[in-house]
Amino acid sequence: MWMYLGLLAALFLGLHNLCKKHAVQGNEVFPVLLGTISSGFLLLLPVYMGSVFFEDDMKTTGFYITDISWQVHGFIAIKSAIMASSWVLAYQALKHLPITIVTPIRSAGPFFTFIGAILIYQERPNFLQWIGFFLIIGSVILYSRIGKKEGINFKRNKWIFAIIGATFLGASSGLYDKFLIQKLELNPQTLQFWFCWYTVLILLVILSITWFPFKAKHEAFTFRWTIIAVGVLLVAADYFYFKALQDPDALIMLLSAIKRSQILIAVVVGGLVFKEKNKRKKLVPLAGIMMGVFLILYS
């Protein structure tokens, strides 16, 4: 069951990435990021209020947000700091790079998750999983060669380093999620609500330094409906992902790989919507990534 929940998470993440590209294109990145996280927080706020004032009813629905200790709040705040850093880097990169380049590099996340799962959680891959893993990494390298034809030098372009850093931090957060869900036994909605709350606070601090004081940046910001859509789709994707992690048999390395199937939506549909170059050539490494995901699932 947890694999199907992972596929649902991948579906919503693919749609999330398309909306995110539209939201940041030619726009101020930090207020867009704040708007998306705030949208997710406002979506979850009625759930929190219901849990406070209608405890029994919310427990019946299965969406009850539990009381947690200050220590657990600290653990969630750490996750918020990790993901806020990842998103700041990823949004800046997405603003300056094609979605068909950004998404495959993000698909290298299973590399870091794979290693972490082995070292931290003692998850043991078999032969087919290793083959799938190297297929994914090799396909990402092939994407880098295609990217050079779009005038993107992968050794000198700072936005490439930004998206690689964002990918590493995102993978670290994924490993941390297993600790939060399985070790601390947090339910998805409790983790999501407080995660959004602390992330909003962190982003407000960042914007108070980099955006609020500058009038010219205010004028450069354009509100788009996709800002709200990004927040809502992210909440949906994370909910199914955390539900999958609640299963004690769930392997974080496989869930991370399953989530990469989101690139089918981002590369194929995104390439058509945003009129990006070399779409046909990008289908070759895309097939390699999908084959790698299939081998990991099949094994």
PLY file of the C-alpha trace (Angstrom):
ply
format ascii 1.0
element vertex 299
property float x
property float y
property float z
element edge 298
property int vertex1
property int vertex2
end_header
0.00 0.00 0.00
2.82 2.41 0.82
4.13 2.20 -2.76
0.75 3.34 -4.14
0.74 6.24 -1.68
4.22 7.11 -2.99
2.88 7.19 -6.55
0.07 9.52 -5.48
2.68 11.78 -3.90
4.61 11.73 -7.19
1.49 12.74 -9.14
0.87 15.78 -6.98
4.58 16.68 -6.99
4.62 16.66 -10.79
1.68 19.08 -10.92
3.31 21.09 -8.13
6.50 21.51 -10.19
4.58 22.76 -13.23
2.73 25.35 -11.17
5.96 26.34 -9.41
7.69 27.04 -12.74
4.80 29.32 -13.76
4.78 31.05 -10.36
8.50 31.96 -10.35
9.04 32.67 -14.06
10.04 36.34 -14.32
8.91 36.91 -10.75
10.43 37.71 -7.35
11.36 34.35 -5.85
11.19 34.90 -2.09
7.65 36.34 -1.89
6.49 33.53 -4.20
8.00 30.99 -1.80
6.41 32.70 1.20
3.06 32.74 -0.60
3.17 29.04 -1.41
4.05 27.96 2.15
1.50 30.38 3.61
-1.15 28.88 1.32
-0.35 25.43 2.66
-0.44 26.73 6.24
-3.84 28.40 5.72
-5.17 25.16 4.21
-4.15 23.29 7.37
-5.21 26.02 9.83
-8.89 24.90 9.97
-7.66 21.38 10.74
-5.65 22.74 13.68
-8.54 24.88 14.93
-10.87 21.89 14.65
-8.40 19.80 16.65
-8.41 22.44 19.42
-12.15 23.05 19.67
-13.66 19.81 18.30
-11.16 17.20 19.47
-13.45 14.15 19.41
-14.87 14.94 15.97
-11.42 15.45 14.46
-10.16 12.19 15.94
-13.07 10.45 14.22
-12.12 11.92 10.83
-8.49 10.86 11.23
-7.16 14.40 10.72
-6.59 15.26 14.38
-3.46 17.34 15.07
-1.94 16.01 18.28
-0.27 17.93 21.11
3.53 17.66 21.00
6.34 18.50 23.39
8.74 21.42 22.98
11.48 18.94 22.13
9.45 17.64 19.19
8.77 21.25 18.15
12.55 21.67 17.99
12.92 18.63 15.75
10.25 19.98 13.39
11.91 23.43 13.37
15.14 21.76 12.21
13.27 20.21 9.28
11.81 23.63 8.45
15.30 25.18 8.38
16.61 22.43 6.09
13.72 22.69 3.66
13.63 26.50 3.69
17.29 26.49 2.60
16.56 23.87 -0.06
13.59 25.78 -1.44
15.41 29.12 -1.55
18.13 27.52 -3.68
15.68 25.51 -5.80
13.35 28.45 -6.53
16.26 30.67 -7.56
17.56 27.94 -9.87
14.10 27.27 -11.31
13.77 30.96 -12.14
16.95 30.89 -14.27
16.98 27.35 -15.70
14.57 25.32 -17.89
12.25 23.00 -15.96
13.46 20.14 -18.17
16.97 20.67 -16.75
16.04 21.41 -13.13
13.70 18.45 -12.67
16.15 15.72 -13.82
18.91 17.14 -11.59
16.47 17.05 -8.71
15.90 13.43 -9.64
19.44 12.75 -8.39
17.99 13.04 -4.89
17.72 9.23 -4.61
21.53 9.10 -4.81
21.89 10.90 -1.48
18.85 9.17 -0.01
20.18 5.79 -1.14
23.50 6.32 0.67
21.81 7.72 3.78
19.34 4.85 3.91
22.20 2.37 3.87
24.37 4.16 6.45
21.67 5.42 8.82
18.76 3.00 8.53
20.70 -0.08 7.36
18.44 -0.55 4.35
20.11 -3.04 2.02
19.67 -2.72 -1.77
19.82 -5.78 -3.98
21.45 -6.13 -7.39
18.52 -4.75 -9.42
18.23 -1.74 -7.10
21.89 -0.92 -7.68
21.36 -1.16 -11.46
18.35 1.14 -11.20
20.32 3.57 -9.07
23.17 3.86 -11.60
20.67 4.21 -14.46
19.17 7.25 -12.73
22.56 8.89 -12.07
23.80 8.12 -15.61
20.66 9.63 -17.11
21.13 12.82 -15.09
24.68 13.12 -16.46
23.25 12.73 -19.98
20.82 15.55 -19.21
23.79 17.78 -18.35
25.21 17.25 -21.83
21.87 18.19 -23.41
21.75 21.26 -21.18
24.98 22.59 -22.69
23.15 22.87 -26.03
20.80 25.35 -24.36
23.74 27.55 -23.38
23.94 26.12 -19.87
27.49 25.34 -18.74
27.17 22.87 -15.90
30.64 23.73 -14.55
30.29 27.52 -14.50
26.59 28.21 -14.08
25.96 29.10 -10.42
22.30 28.06 -10.68
23.41 24.49 -11.41
25.30 24.49 -8.10
22.24 25.98 -6.43
19.96 23.17 -7.65
22.55 20.54 -6.65
22.69 22.05 -3.15
18.90 22.12 -3.00
18.82 18.45 -4.04
21.25 17.44 -1.30
19.29 19.33 1.37
16.01 17.89 0.10
17.40 14.36 0.31
18.62 15.05 3.85
15.13 16.19 4.77
13.72 12.99 3.28
15.93 10.87 5.52
14.96 13.05 8.48
11.27 12.49 7.67
11.60 8.79 8.44
12.93 9.67 11.89
10.08 12.13 12.51
7.32 9.80 11.30
8.53 6.43 12.55
10.72 7.25 15.57
8.75 10.19 16.98
5.44 8.71 15.69
4.12 12.00 14.34
1.02 11.78 12.16
1.18 13.54 8.75
-1.10 16.48 9.54
0.67 17.32 12.81
4.06 17.35 11.10
2.72 19.33 8.12
1.00 22.01 10.18
3.95 22.82 12.46
6.42 22.46 9.60
4.51 25.10 7.61
4.31 27.36 10.68
8.06 27.34 11.35
8.90 27.65 7.65
6.70 30.75 7.37
8.55 32.29 10.35
11.94 31.54 8.78
10.90 33.01 5.43
9.55 36.15 7.10
13.00 36.70 8.63
14.66 36.20 5.22
12.22 38.56 3.47
12.62 41.21 6.16
16.27 41.44 5.07
16.14 40.74 1.34
12.73 41.95 0.12
10.53 44.04 2.43
12.94 47.05 2.64
13.23 47.41 -1.15
10.37 49.14 -2.97
11.70 48.21 -6.42
11.43 44.52 -5.54
7.81 45.02 -4.43
6.98 46.36 -7.88
8.76 43.42 -9.55
6.51 40.93 -7.76
3.39 39.69 -9.54
0.76 37.63 -7.77
-0.36 34.57 -9.75
-2.96 31.94 -8.99
-0.29 29.25 -9.28
1.29 30.53 -6.06
-1.71 29.23 -4.13
-1.85 26.06 -6.26
1.79 25.25 -5.43
1.05 25.37 -1.69
-2.09 23.23 -1.95
-0.44 20.61 -4.20
2.60 20.40 -1.91
0.39 19.74 1.12
-1.40 16.96 -0.81
1.90 15.41 -1.99
3.46 15.52 1.48
0.34 14.04 3.08
0.47 10.92 0.91
4.25 10.71 1.29
4.05 10.86 5.11
1.17 8.36 5.12
3.41 6.00 3.17
6.22 6.51 5.67
3.91 5.52 8.52
4.07 1.95 7.26
6.90 0.26 9.23
7.77 -1.76 6.11
8.28 1.38 3.97
11.83 1.83 2.65
12.87 5.46 2.28
15.24 4.61 -0.59
12.39 3.13 -2.62
9.95 5.91 -1.76
12.52 8.47 -2.87
12.91 6.65 -6.18
9.15 6.27 -6.68
8.72 10.02 -6.23
11.05 10.56 -9.21
8.26 9.41 -11.51
6.98 12.97 -11.15
9.44 13.95 -13.88
7.22 12.31 -16.48
4.73 15.14 -15.91
7.36 17.85 -15.52
9.42 16.99 -18.61
6.70 15.97 -21.07
3.88 18.34 -20.10
6.23 21.09 -18.88
8.22 20.96 -22.09
5.04 21.53 -24.09
3.60 24.23 -21.81
6.81 26.27 -21.47
8.03 25.64 -25.06
11.49 24.51 -23.92
14.19 23.21 -26.27
15.40 19.70 -27.11
12.31 17.98 -25.77
12.79 14.91 -27.95
16.44 14.47 -26.96
15.47 14.78 -23.30
13.13 11.83 -23.70
16.17 9.52 -23.96
17.57 10.23 -20.47
13.99 10.48 -19.24
13.49 6.87 -20.35
16.69 5.93 -18.51
15.45 7.51 -15.29
12.07 5.82 -15.61
13.76 2.47 -16.28
15.88 2.96 -13.18
12.76 3.69 -11.11
11.05 0.63 -12.59
13.97 -1.66 -11.69
13.99 -0.40 -8.12
10.23 -0.96 -7.84
10.35 -4.34 -9.57
13.12 -5.58 -7.30
0 1
1 2
2 3
3 4
4 5
5 6
6 7
7 8
8 9
9 10
10 11
11 12
12 13
13 14
14 15
15 16
16 17
17 18
18 19
19 20
20 21
21 22
22 23
23 24
24 25
25 26
26 27
27 28
28 29
29 30
30 31
31 32
32 33
33 34
34 35
35 36
36 37
37 38
38 39
39 40
40 41
41 42
42 43
43 44
44 45
45 46
46 47
47 48
48 49
49 50
50 51
51 52
52 53
53 54
54 55
55 56
56 57
57 58
58 59
59 60
60 61
61 62
62 63
63 64
64 65
65 66
66 67
67 68
68 69
69 70
70 71
71 72
72 73
73 74
74 75
75 76
76 77
77 78
78 79
79 80
80 81
81 82
82 83
83 84
84 85
85 86
86 87
87 88
88 89
89 90
90 91
91 92
92 93
93 94
94 95
95 96
96 97
97 98
98 99
99 100
100 101
101 102
102 103
103 104
104 105
105 106
106 107
107 108
108 109
109 110
110 111
111 112
112 113
113 114
114 115
115 116
116 117
117 118
118 119
119 120
120 121
121 122
122 123
123 124
124 125
125 126
126 127
127 128
128 129
129 130
130 131
131 132
132 133
133 134
134 135
135 136
136 137
137 138
138 139
139 140
140 141
141 142
142 143
143 144
144 145
145 146
146 147
147 148
148 149
149 150
150 151
151 152
152 153
153 154
154 155
155 156
156 157
157 158
158 159
159 160
160 161
161 162
162 163
163 164
164 165
165 166
166 167
167 168
168 169
169 170
170 171
171 172
172 173
173 174
174 175
175 176
176 177
177 178
178 179
179 180
180 181
181 182
182 183
183 184
184 185
185 186
186 187
187 188
188 189
189 190
190 191
191 192
192 193
193 194
194 195
195 196
196 197
197 198
198 199
199 200
200 201
201 202
202 203
203 204
204 205
205 206
206 207
207 208
208 209
209 210
210 211
211 212
212 213
213 214
214 215
215 216
216 217
217 218
218 219
219 220
220 221
221 222
222 223
223 224
224 225
225 226
226 227
227 228
228 229
229 230
230 231
231 232
232 233
233 234
234 235
235 236
236 237
237 238
238 239
239 240
240 241
241 242
242 243
243 244
244 245
245 246
246 247
247 248
248 249
249 250
250 251
251 252
252 253
253 254
254 255
255 256
256 257
257 258
258 259
259 260
260 261
261 262
262 263
263 264
264 265
265 266
266 267
267 268
268 269
269 270
270 271
271 272
272 273
273 274
274 275
275 276
276 277
277 278
278 279
279 280
280 281
281 282
282 283
283 284
284 285
285 286
286 287
287 288
288 289
289 290
290 291
291 292
292 293
293 294
294 295
295 296
296 297
297 298
